[in-house]
């Protein structure tokens, strides 16, 4: 493997089509303002590198990015790439991951609107993110010990598992399909509307008007805080170990709850059973 150390690259396609390259403490920055440094490359290692230019990793395969920084000017850093590992890296450019597959992310700090669109088979651990439309239309996600703050997260995702995470994000999990959220804190408004085959297990759910218009929704041993107008028009089976502010017109299923402040039934089609223990 060719090793490149302590160099600066600012030209267009500086290392285009490279293979078997390890870049160490290199800077992709400068007055030439070039794009696409590693486009169409394979078997690349980038350690402790600084990326301040656009589109560095497009159409690549077999990448290891470790200990580096992608600034806010490093737009759309990884697109159409596969077999990627990103460790201990600051990812601060918009649209940092799109149309990629087989990705492992650990120990990363992500500040990136529109991060992770249309990606598949992504594992994320011990990381934090601030984002809008985070991971939209993605599938086969596996997240553990991850903190997120944002809006409109995990919309249209499928076949995914989240454990030991903390999410503070409104409109999360809209239209999600076949998802397990376990041992998590989920805070935000309008959680998981229009989802299907989604399960929350041992979770704390916080925020107004959660879990409406859902199909085959399950809550197992969960708590709810500040949740009013919950479960409207949903097919739900729930075991809730706390009080709920209000429940409105659940369509079908059984809701077992410690207590309910208000039950609203003004729709004759709302036939779910509510059992207050």
Buried (B, 14 or more C-beta within 10 A) or exposed (E): EEEBEEEEBBBBBBBEEBBEBBBBBBBBBBEEEBBBBBBBBBBBBBBBBBBBBBBBBBBBBBBBBBBBBBBEBBBBBBBBBBBBBBBBBBBBBBBBBBBBBBBBBBBBBBBBBBBBBBBBBBBBBBBBBBBBBBBBBBBBBBBBBBBBBBBBBBBBBBBBBBBBBBBBBBBBBBBBBBBBBBEBBBBBBBBBBBBBBBBBBBBBBBBBBBBBBBBBBBBBEBBBBEBBBBBBBBBBBBBBBBBBBBBBBBBBBEBBBEEBEEBBEEEEEBEBEBEBE
